[in-house]
Structure formats: structure tokens, C-alpha cells
Amino acid sequence: MCADDQGREYEFGVPPPLVRKDLIAQMRHDAETLLPPQFVDCLHHIDQPFFTPVYDFCSPSLVFGRVAMVGDAASTPRPHIGFGVSKAGAEAQALAEALSNYDDVDRALAAYNKIRQPFSERIVAHSRKLGTQLGVGIETDEDRRLSKLLQTPKGILDWIAVPDFLATRSENGKF
């Protein structure tokens, strides 16, 4: 997907005007087969479709010296979980609380990191797991089962549209 019509490879995505015509044709064909008519109609009104790779990242530490990271700088889960603003706000609040609870800035930053960094890891891990609904990162039988489950309304409600999504649980909802 990251090569244009002349065969030039791009590391992070092809510039929109250079996306190969065969990819656009395949996307439109797949849309006709897989998507509801309303989405197909929208897609037909896009003159120049493009794509962009989706990455996730979690810093091994949210604190470096006296620099504390919050929001996407601290960790960036895949966008399909829609948690970026809430995560950034919670990190800013946790940082403010840590700074107000300690007289020593270094201890405050260490406390902030101890609380928020593992949480960031769990958010990114969850987003990767939910990526299986898109057919991404499927490597194990468990991944295949979850991918199939996430194609159902129950799976979406149980795994995506819930406030306790960071709890570790199995497919049957048990911890």
C-alpha cells in the first residue's frame, strides 16, 4: 500500500495524489460489498481518497528529569478507542495533584509516573487488542476469537462501549 504507481516506496504513507489507482478501485469495490449504502455514497463523493498508517506508542516513563509528559506525548493509543482527551485530562489532573501533595518536585514527578505510566500501558494494550476488530495484529487463537466477537453488537458493548474497559477480562466478561 505504501508504493505509488511508479513503484516508489514511502515509509509512512503515500502522498494523497500518488495513491495507486488500483488501491482506490479495490477500496471502492470492498466498500460496495461491506459497507452500508450511506457510507458507500459518502465514499463516492471523495475525489481523492487517501490513507494514513495508525501507530500507537507508550513511553517507558512519563517523567524525564523534571519534564513530565501528558496526553499523546505520554502515550498514544490507537484512535479507535476514542480516549485521548479523557486520558490527557486525567494525566494533567494527576500531575497537578502530585505536585500539590509533595513539597519535593522530584518526588511528586516520581509519584505521578508511578500512577499514570502503568495506566498508559494498559490503555495502549487495550487499543491493540481492540485493533483485532479491524483484522490488525491477529496472531493467536485468542486474537481470532476476540476479532470474531468484536464483529457482534454484544462484543462491541462488552469490550468497547463500557466505562470499565481497562479491566482485564476474558471473552465471557470474567476477570
C-alpha positions in Angstrom: 0.0 0.0 0.0 2.9 2.3 0.6 4.1 2.4 -3.1 2.9 4.8 -5.7 2.1 4.0 -9.4 5.8 4.3 -10.3 6.8 1.8 -7.6 8.4 4.4 -5.2 8.1 3.2 -1.6 7.1 5.6 1.2 7.8 4.8 4.8 4.7 6.3 6.5 2.1 6.6 3.7 1.8 7.7 0.1 1.1 11.4 -0.5 -2.7 11.6 -1.4 -2.3 12.5 -5.1 0.0 9.5 -5.6 -2.2 6.7 -4.0 -2.3 4.0 -6.6 -5.5 3.8 -8.7 -5.7 0.0 -8.2 -5.9 0.6 -4.4 -8.6 3.1 -4.8 -10.6 0.8 -7.1 -10.2 -2.1 -4.6 -11.3 0.1 -1.7 -14.4 1.2 -3.6 -15.2 -2.4 -4.5 -14.7 -3.6 -1.0 -16.9 -0.7 0.2 -19.7 -1.8 -2.1 -19.5 -5.3 -0.6 -19.0 -4.5 3.1 -20.4 -1.1 4.0 -24.0 0.3 4.4 -25.2 2.3 1.4 -24.9 5.7 3.3 -21.1 5.1 3.7 -20.7 4.0 0.1 -22.5 7.2 -1.0 -20.0 9.2 1.0 -17.1 7.4 -0.4 -18.3 8.0 -4.0 -18.1 11.8 -3.2 -14.5 11.7 -2.2 -12.5 12.7 -5.3 -9.1 11.9 -3.8 -9.1 9.1 -1.2 -6.1 8.8 1.0 -4.9 6.6 3.8 -2.6 7.1 6.7 -1.0 4.5 8.9 -2.1 4.3 12.5 0.5 3.9 15.2 0.4 3.5 19.0 3.1 4.3 21.5 3.7 4.1 25.2 6.7 5.8 26.7 8.6 3.6 29.2 8.5 6.6 31.6 6.3 9.7 31.7 9.0 11.6 33.5 12.5 12.5 32.3 14.3 14.7 34.8 11.9 17.5 35.5 10.0 17.0 32.3 6.6 15.3 32.7 4.7 14.2 29.7 0.9 14.1 29.5 -1.6 13.3 26.8 -0.4 11.9 23.4 3.2 12.8 24.4 3.0 10.2 27.2 1.2 7.5 25.3 -0.8 7.4 22.1 -3.3 4.6 21.9 -4.8 3.8 18.5 -7.6 6.3 17.8 -10.4 3.7 17.5 -10.9 3.7 21.3 -11.6 7.5 21.4 -9.9 8.0 24.8 -7.3 10.7 24.0 -9.0 13.8 25.6 -10.1 11.9 28.7 -6.6 10.4 29.1 -4.9 13.8 28.7 -7.2 15.5 31.2 -6.7 12.7 33.8 -3.0 12.9 33.4 -3.0 16.7 33.8 -5.1 16.3 36.9 -2.8 13.5 38.3 0.2 15.7 37.7 -1.4 18.7 39.4 -2.4 16.5 42.4 1.1 15.0 42.7 2.7 18.5 42.6 0.3 19.7 45.3 0.8 16.6 47.5 4.6 16.8 47.7 7.0 19.6 48.7 9.7 18.0 46.6 9.2 18.3 42.8 11.2 15.1 42.1 9.2 13.0 44.5 6.0 14.5 43.0 7.0 13.6 39.5 8.0 10.1 40.6 4.6 9.6 42.2 2.9 10.9 39.0 4.9 8.5 36.9 4.2 5.5 39.3 0.4 6.1 39.0 0.0 7.1 35.3 2.6 5.1 33.4 1.2 1.6 34.1 -2.3 3.0 33.3 -0.9 4.3 29.9 0.4 0.8 29.2 -3.0 -0.7 29.9 -4.7 1.8 27.6 -2.3 1.1 24.7 -2.6 -2.7 25.3 -6.4 -2.4 25.2 -6.3 -0.4 22.0 -4.1 -3.0 20.4 -6.5 -5.8 21.4 -9.4 -3.9 20.0 -7.5 -3.5 16.8 -8.2 -7.1 16.1 -11.7 -6.0 15.0 -10.0 -4.4 12.0 -8.0 -7.6 11.3 -4.9 -6.0 12.7 -2.4 -7.8 14.8 -4.2 -11.2 14.8 -1.6 -13.8 15.7 -3.2 -16.2 18.2 -6.4 -18.2 18.6 -7.4 -15.8 21.3 -6.9 -12.9 18.9 -9.1 -14.7 16.3 -11.8 -15.3 18.9 -11.8 -11.7 20.0 -11.8 -10.5 16.4 -14.9 -12.5 15.7 -16.5 -11.4 19.0 -15.9 -7.7 18.2 -17.9 -8.1 15.0 -21.0 -8.5 17.1 -23.1 -5.9 18.9 -22.6 -7.8 22.2 -18.9 -7.8 21.7 -18.8 -4.1 20.9 -20.9 -3.3 24.0 -18.9 -5.6 26.3 -15.4 -4.6 25.1 -15.6 -1.1 23.6 -18.6 0.9 24.8 -18.1 0.3 28.5 -16.7 2.6 31.2 -14.6 -0.2 32.8 -12.8 -1.2 29.6 -9.4 -1.2 31.3 -10.3 -4.1 33.5 -8.6 -7.3 32.4 -11.2 -9.8 31.5 -11.9 -12.8 29.3 -14.4 -13.1 26.5 -17.1 -14.1 28.9 -16.6 -10.9 30.9 -15.0 -12.5 33.9 -11.8 -11.1 35.4 
